[in-house]
Amino acid sequence: MSRPIHASIDPGALRHNLDVARRHAGEARIWSVVKANAYGHGLLRAARALADLADGYALIELEGAISLREAGLRQPILLLEGFYSADELTQFAEHRLTAVLHTLEQAQMLAAARLPAPLPVYLKLNTGMNRLGFNQNEFRTALKILDASTQVASITLMTHFADADCDQNGPGIAGQMARLDHLREECHVQQYPLSLANSAALLRYPESRGDWVRPGIMLYGSSPFPELRNANELDLKPVMTLRSELISVRDLEAGDRIGYGGIFAAPAPMKVGVVACGYADGYPRHAPTGTPILVGGQRTRTLGRVSMDKICVDLTGIHGAGIGTPVVLWGEGMPADEVATAAGTVSYELFCALAARVPVVEI
Ligand SMILES: *Cc1c(COP(=O)(O)O)cnc(C)c1O
């Protein structure tokens, strides 16, 4: 038998979650965000599961976009950082890809190209994130360049929110929405379609729907809101479940320490288990003692330091646990959001970090 760890992916849950996004999106169309190998779930697997439901796919990687076309998917595909050099433009045209433009350099490269077909473009506006996007003057210049160009098929405006996921006392999206409205008015581009909302904005701010929404994390069944750790409450279902088994069980005496650094010492005699899963599988090394985990369907906690291939767990009160008892690291019955919070990160990072050595099975 092989090492018992695997990640199971539930395409039905993915489809269900896109339906939930659809309910929130109203009339808006939906870019299913599948960047970073569909947040670790497998690009082609996820894209195929959504093939008859998705209005379009959005991602970062050109090779990934081309592989979607080669798999026969015909929906629009949005490249969220556009192209990085002019030599990619032919592939954009050939594969009918939509490019986000966020610099004047990109606008100039496109205007100077001689493509077999003009490209649909998204112009990214900086409304306060201060990461990618045009400020007002650059935006005016970009519009001038692109209006005069024969290489542009259509223009959509987009922006990205920095605080859509913060709680009610945080800044929210009002400031960025106001800046967006100001920019659109100043530059007389109110007629252009809009794409604004990520998962958090889609779920919380109906005014941010625009014409195309861009949910990512909610499709994979996680909550974008730090104060809401059970995505069930948003009617979302986990898509990835990381499973393994106990491969060893032992009894500790009071004072016995566990694992590297011995950072956990048994306060009294106790039974502990060893799970075949460690940071080389993508489990976060910084998950502290107490991180929740399911053993034999019962909730318990991790103990001591996560090692490369193993984690120890508390078997106190877990009846009948022994070698071969199933363990859920995250997914069904153990929200990835809870594990992520315990480890000081977000479920996005847990999913994306799933290691190549973990076999993935579709259920
Ligand atoms: C990743 C990304 C999204 C999706 O964000 P989620 O928080 O996963 O919903 C949307 N828009 C852009 C520009 C992105 O890069």
The ligand as an ORCA input file, in Angstrom:
! r2SCAN-3c Opt
* xyz 0 1
  C      -7.511     36.534     -7.425
  C      -8.343     37.642     -7.951
  C      -9.740     37.632     -7.784
  C     -10.455     36.586     -6.957
  O     -10.362     36.923     -5.597
  P     -11.069     36.030     -4.456
  O     -10.789     36.767     -3.203
  O     -10.409     34.703     -4.501
  O     -12.510     35.963     -4.811
  C     -10.471     38.631     -8.381
  N      -9.859     39.616     -9.094
  C      -8.519     39.664     -9.253
  C      -7.915     40.780    -10.021
  C      -7.731     38.691     -8.689
  O      -6.393     38.748     -8.854
*
